[in-house]
Amino acid sequence: MEKTELLSGTLDLLVLRVLNGGPLHGFGIAERIHVLSRDVLTVEEGSLYPSLYRMEEKGWIEAEWGQSDKGRRAKFYALTKGGRKQLANERQTWDRVALAIADVLRNA
């Protein structure tokens, strides 16, 4: 199956939504997005980690070192209270944009 690029601005929304289910390390986040999208979306490391660092700087997520299921040291990311608020805001924006796009496709 061909890779599908994420729309600009959607990666933060997807990461926040996935982390709403509990802490995950970077690879786990990328894998969860891939699985939940039914293998349509692939998040590359070169996009994921800058996004994680940016969201950590904004206080939306926090990171803590831990051990992965494979016994490796990994940084686990968790949603903060500010991240939950941002998720709600981004979800509302996404819903409005998706509806507008659907309207254009349906009515053009």
C-alpha positions as CSV (number, residue, x, y, z in Angstrom):
1,M,0.0,0.0,0.0
2,E,1.3,3.5,-0.8
3,K,2.3,5.8,2.0
4,T,-0.1,8.7,2.7
5,E,1.3,12.0,3.9
6,L,-0.4,13.7,6.8
7,L,-2.0,17.1,6.2
8,S,-0.1,19.9,7.7
9,G,-1.1,20.4,11.3
10,T,-2.7,17.0,11.8
11,L,0.3,15.3,13.4
12,D,-0.1,17.1,16.7
13,L,-3.8,16.3,16.8
14,L,-3.1,12.6,16.1
15,V,-0.3,12.3,18.7
16,L,-2.4,14.1,21.3
17,R,-5.3,11.8,20.6
18,V,-3.2,8.7,20.8
19,L,-1.6,9.8,24.1
20,N,-5.0,10.5,25.5
21,G,-5.1,6.7,25.9
22,G,-2.0,6.6,28.1
23,P,1.8,7.1,27.9
24,L,3.7,5.7,24.9
25,H,7.2,5.9,23.5
26,G,7.9,7.4,20.1
27,F,7.8,4.1,18.2
28,G,4.6,3.1,20.0
29,I,3.0,6.4,19.0
30,A,3.9,6.0,15.4
31,E,2.8,2.3,15.4
32,R,-0.6,3.2,17.1
33,I,-1.3,5.8,14.5
34,H,-0.5,3.4,11.7
35,V,-2.7,0.6,13.2
36,L,-5.6,2.9,14.0
37,S,-5.5,4.4,10.4
38,R,-5.8,0.8,9.1
39,D,-2.3,1.0,7.7
40,V,-2.9,4.2,5.7
41,L,-0.9,6.7,7.7
42,T,2.8,6.3,8.4
43,V,4.5,8.8,10.7
44,E,8.2,9.1,10.0
45,E,10.8,9.7,12.8
46,G,11.8,12.9,11.1
47,S,8.3,14.3,11.6
48,L,7.4,12.7,14.9
49,Y,10.2,13.7,17.1
50,P,10.3,17.4,16.2
51,S,6.6,17.4,16.9
52,L,7.0,15.6,20.3
53,Y,9.8,18.1,21.3
54,R,7.6,21.1,20.2
55,M,4.6,19.8,22.2
56,E,6.8,19.1,25.2
57,E,8.1,22.7,25.1
58,K,4.5,24.0,24.9
59,G,3.6,21.9,27.9
60,W,1.1,19.7,26.1
61,I,3.0,16.5,26.9
62,E,5.6,15.5,29.4
63,A,8.4,12.9,29.0
64,E,9.8,10.4,31.3
65,W,12.5,7.7,30.7
66,G,11.3,4.1,31.2
67,Q,11.7,0.6,29.7
68,S,10.0,-0.6,26.6
69,D,8.4,-4.0,26.3
70,K,11.5,-5.1,24.5
71,G,13.6,-4.2,27.5
72,R,15.2,-1.1,26.0
73,R,15.5,2.3,27.6
74,A,12.9,4.6,26.0
75,K,11.3,8.0,26.5
76,F,7.6,7.8,27.3
77,Y,5.4,10.7,26.5
78,A,2.2,11.5,28.4
79,L,-0.6,14.0,28.0
80,T,-0.7,16.9,30.4
81,K,-3.8,18.9,31.5
82,G,-2.8,21.5,29.0
83,G,-2.5,18.8,26.4
84,R,-6.0,17.6,27.0
85,K,-7.3,21.2,26.6
86,Q,-5.3,21.5,23.4
87,L,-6.6,18.2,22.1
88,A,-10.2,19.4,22.6
89,N,-9.4,22.7,20.8
90,E,-7.6,20.9,17.9
91,R,-10.4,18.3,17.6
92,Q,-13.0,21.1,17.4
93,T,-11.0,22.8,14.6
94,W,-10.5,19.5,12.8
95,D,-14.2,18.8,12.9
96,R,-15.0,22.2,11.4
97,V,-12.4,21.9,8.7
98,A,-13.4,18.3,7.8
99,L,-17.1,19.4,7.5
100,A,-16.1,22.3,5.3
101,I,-14.0,20.1,3.0
102,A,-16.8,17.5,2.8
103,D,-19.3,20.3,1.9
104,V,-17.0,21.5,-0.9
105,L,-16.5,18.0,-2.3
106,R,-20.2,17.2,-2.2
107,N,-21.4,20.5,-3.6
108,A,-18.8,21.5,-6.2
